[in-house]
Amino acid sequence: MMIRALDANRDWTFGKGKSSYKRQQLALNQNLKTRLFEWKGDCFFDNEAGVDWKNRLAKADQASPLQEEIRVVILKTDGVTAVDNLDLTFDSISRNLTVSYTIQTIYIGEPISDEVQI
């Protein structure tokens, strides 16, 4: 797998030759994070892609369905073979959701742990 690298503002990088791309595990990590930021219905050629953030975050009792929806998005990411752990932490003051996960991938035999702040 090879994809164009993103900068700190999540914009594509250009002008650095091969350094403007990520490969294998780094590409998978970036792809997964990008998919978690995606809103359902936002992609014109795949309205079912992404997370239904609008409806899930609007109601307090949506934690379990939101966690399951995020699990499905992670599992549907190319290169992910299993989700070992998934935790959601919502900070009501900063209004940030932190998604922490441990996954198995096709690239490395050991689990990969990371987190995304949404």
N, C-alpha and C positions, 0 to 999 in steps of 0.2 A: 504494500500500500504506500502511495506517495501522494501528498496533498500540499497545496500552497500554505506556507506558514502565515500565522496571524501575528500582528503586533499587539501591544498592550491595549489598544483601543478596539481590538478584534477586526482590524482591517487587513486586507491582504498585503504582504510584503513584496516589493519588487526591487530589481536592480542589484541583487546580491548573488546572481547566478544560482548555483545549486543550494546555497544557503537560504534561498527564498522558499525552500521546500522542506517538508518533514517526511520522514520515512518510518515504516514499521511501527514500533511501539509509540514513538512520539506522534506519529500521524494518527494512530488509533486514539490516543489520549485527547488530542485536539479535536478530532471528529466527534468523540463522545461528548465533550464539553459543549461543542457547538450544537449538537442535537438536544442537549438539555436546556439550552437557551431558546430553542425554537418553540414558537407558539403554534398550537394546533390551528389549522385553517389558514396559516400565513403563507404557505408555499403554494403557488398557483398550480403546480403540476402534481402535488400530492397533499390534498387537504387533510389527510389523516395523520400526516407526519407531525411530530412534536408533542408537547404536553399541553393539556387544556388548562393553562395557568389561570385564565380569567375565571372559570367556573370553580376550579379547585381551591384557589386562594380566597375566593369571596365568602366561603362558608367555613366556620370553625370545625365542623364535624367531618371535614374532607381529608383528614390526615392519612387515614388508611387507604382510601382510593387513590390519593395522590402518590403515596409511596408505591403502590402497585403499578400505577401508570408510569412512574419513573423507572421502575424495575423493567417493565416491558420495553421502554425506549432504550435502556442500556443493553438489554439482551438482543435487540434488533440491530445494534450497531455492528457493522462488519468487523470481524476479528474477536469479538467478545464471545466466550464460550460458556461462562457461568457468572452469576452474581453471588458472592459468598456472604457479603454483608452490605446492608444499605440502611443508613440512618439519616433522618431529616431533623434539623434543628432550626426553629423559627425564632428570631429575635424581634419581639414586638416593638421595641424602642427604635431600632434601626430599620425595621421592616425588611430584614434580609433573611433569606432561607439558605441554609448551608446543607448541601447534599454531600454526605460522606459515603464512600463506597469502597469495597474491595472486590475486585473482579479477577477472573481467569481469562487469559487471552491465548491466541494461537502463537504468539511470539515468544513468551517466556513461560517456563514451567511453574514459576512461583507466582502467587497472587500479587496483584498491583493495587495499592491503596492510594486514594486521592480524594480531594473534595472540591466542590464548586460552590461559589457563593452567588446566589441568584437574587 
